Amino acid sequence: MARTTGPLTVAIVDDHPVVIEGIQTWLSEEPRITVGHTGEAAEVEPGVADVLILDLNLHGRLVIGDIATLAAAGQRIIAFSQFTEQRVVLEALEAGACDFVAKNEGRAHLVNAVLAAAGDRPYVTPTAAGVLVGDRGASRPKLSSQERTALLWWFQSMSKASVARRMGVSVHTVDVYIRRARVKYAQVGRTAPTKADMLARAIEDGLVKPDDITGYESAAVGVG
């Protein structure tokens, strides 16, 4: 769930201790943030902190797959990297990163990205914005397979609990998938604050068809 009170915890994974120390210094100036786990290895468990700041290249290995695994389990992730090629940024966001912060973008953007991620709110850094604007498919957010499945079954069943049972995950994880899809739509300027809005967006983008929805009209206005 989104953090609304108390300090939020942040974990940092980077293979350069000087970078970790620099991030710690930046975040220490923000009273709403407490730094917990830090290290050079990506072998972290989901839930290690409210937000994980993850270097994309660890000891020569690109960790896009780690983002997908951790994000699928509900971990909020900020991708933090000096590699800002369009492909890398898009793959990180598509894998489930809440935002992409380039290492030269400075303290303010990193802190803002962390606070937004913890609150399940959209925030787009200049690097991410530039890539999204340059991506011809950017008006259609890149939802993961788990996010698409959760949305489809949520529209069909109207119950997040039944979606969780069908997917073999917790209700919290289903909530994460739906919130993340909502944030991705907001990031491209297509807000979807209600279930009806989410259904309309999904149909517009061809993610679902009206015929796919059981009890289509009631699903559009249903709760939970």
N, C-alpha and C positions, 0 to 999 in steps of 0.2 A: 504494500500500500504506500501511497505517497506520504512522505514525512511532512508533518505540519507543525510539530512542536519539538523543542529540544534540539541539541546539536546533532547534526547528521554525521555519519561516519564515512570516511573515504579510505580506500585502499589504493596503493600505488604499486604497479609492477613495471619495472624498467631495468634494462641491463647495464645502466650507467649510474652508479651511486651518486655522482654529482648532480644528475638530473633529478633523482629522487629527493636529494637534499634541497634542490632549488624549488621543487613543487611543494615540499613541506613548508619551506619559508613563505612561499606565496600564500598557501592555504592558512598558515598560522595567523595571518593578519585578518582573517574572516572569522568572527566569533561564532558563527552558525555552523562551522565545520570543525570536526575533530579527525585527525589522521590516525588510522589504526594500523593495519597490516601494510608493510612495505617489503619489497624484495625484488630479486632479479629473475625469478622463475614464474611462468604462467600457470603453474599447477596450483590454482586457487579454487576453493569450493564456492559454489553459488551462495550468496548471502554473507560472504566474508565482510561486506560493508554495504552501506546504502548505495554507494556509487564506487565503481572500480575504474581508476584511470589506468589504461593499458597501452603500453608502447606496442606498436604494430610489428616491429622487427626486433625479435629477441634472439641474440646470439646467431644472427643470420637467418632466422626462420620467421616467415611471415605468418602471423597468428590469426588470420581471418577465421579459420576453423574454430579456434578457441572462443572467439567472439560469439559465433553461432551457437556453440554448445552452452556457454554461460548465459547468453541472452535467452535461449530456449527454456532455461531453468529459472528465469525470472531476475537474473542479475542485471542491474543497470550499468552500462559501460560507456565511458568516454574514450574513444580512440584518440591516442596522442602520438603524433609522429612527425618526423621531418620529411617523410615521403608524401607528397601532395598531388601526385598524378591523378587524373580524373578516375582512372580505373580503380586505383587503390581506395580513394575516398568513397566511391560508389559501392564497392564491394564491402567496405567496413560498415557503411550505413545499411546496406541491404542485409548484411549478416545479423544486424540487430543492435548496432551501436546507437545510443541515444544522440550522439553528436560526434563530430570530428574536429579536433583542435590541433592545428599545426603548432609545432614547437616554437615557431617564431611569432606566434600571435599574442603572447604575453599573458600576464596574470589576470587581467580583467575578463578576458574571454574564457579562460579556463574556469575561473570562479563562477562566472555566470552560467556556463555550461553545466557545471556540477550542481548548482542550486536548482536549475531548471530540470535536470534529469531526476533529482531527488523528489521534486514536486510533480513529476510526470507532466511537465509543461514543455512546449517546443522552444528551442533556442537554436539559432543557426549562426555559426561563426562565419566570418568573411570567406574563409577557404571553402567551407561546405556550400555557402551560398553561390560562390563563383562556379563551383562544379555543378550544382543543381541547375543553375541558369543555363549553363552550357550543355546540359544533357537534354536532348530533344524529348526524352520520355519523362522529364522531371515532373510534369503536371500529374502524372499517375504515380503515386508513391510505390516504392518497391517493398511489398509485403512479403514476409517469409511464408513458407508453406504452413507453418504452425499458426501464424496469424490468419491466413486465409481460411484454414480449416476451422479455427475457433469461431471466426465471424460467420461462416456458412452455417455451422451447426447451432450457433447462438440464434441466428435468424430463424432457423427451422424449429428449434425446440423452445425458445423463450426462457430456458433455464440454464444458467451457468453451471449449476451442479450437474445437470445431465450431460452438458458438454464435457465437463471434467471427467465424468465416468467414461464417456465414449473415447476420449483422448488418452485416458490412463494417467491423468495429471491431477493436481489439486485445483480447487476453485480459485485459489490465489493466482496460480499460474495462468489460468484462463483469463482472469482479470488483467494480468500483465500483458497477455497477447492483445487483448482488446484495447487497453490503454495505449499500447505501443502503436497499434494501427491508427488510433485516433491522433496521436502526436505526429505520426508521419504525414497524415493528411493535412494537419495544421501547418507543418513545415513547408508544404508546397502551396499554401494559401487557400486550402479547401477545408475549412473547419467542419467538424462533424460532432457537435456536442451531445447529440441524442442518438438513441438507437435508430430512430427513423432516418436521421441524417446519415448515419453509417450505412444503412441499407441502401439509401439513394446513391451514395458515392460508389458502393460496391457494384450496383447495377449499372451505373454510368460507365464504370471502367471494365465491365464485362467479367468481373470476378464471380458474380452469381447472376443467374437468370431468374426472372419471376417464377418460372415453372419449377425452379429448384427449391423454392420456399414452400414448406408446408404451412398452411394457415398464414399466407403471405400478409394479408392486411392486419391480422392481429399481431403478427411478428413485428410489423413496422411500428406499432404503438405499444408493444408489450414492455414489461419491466424485467430487470434482472437477468 
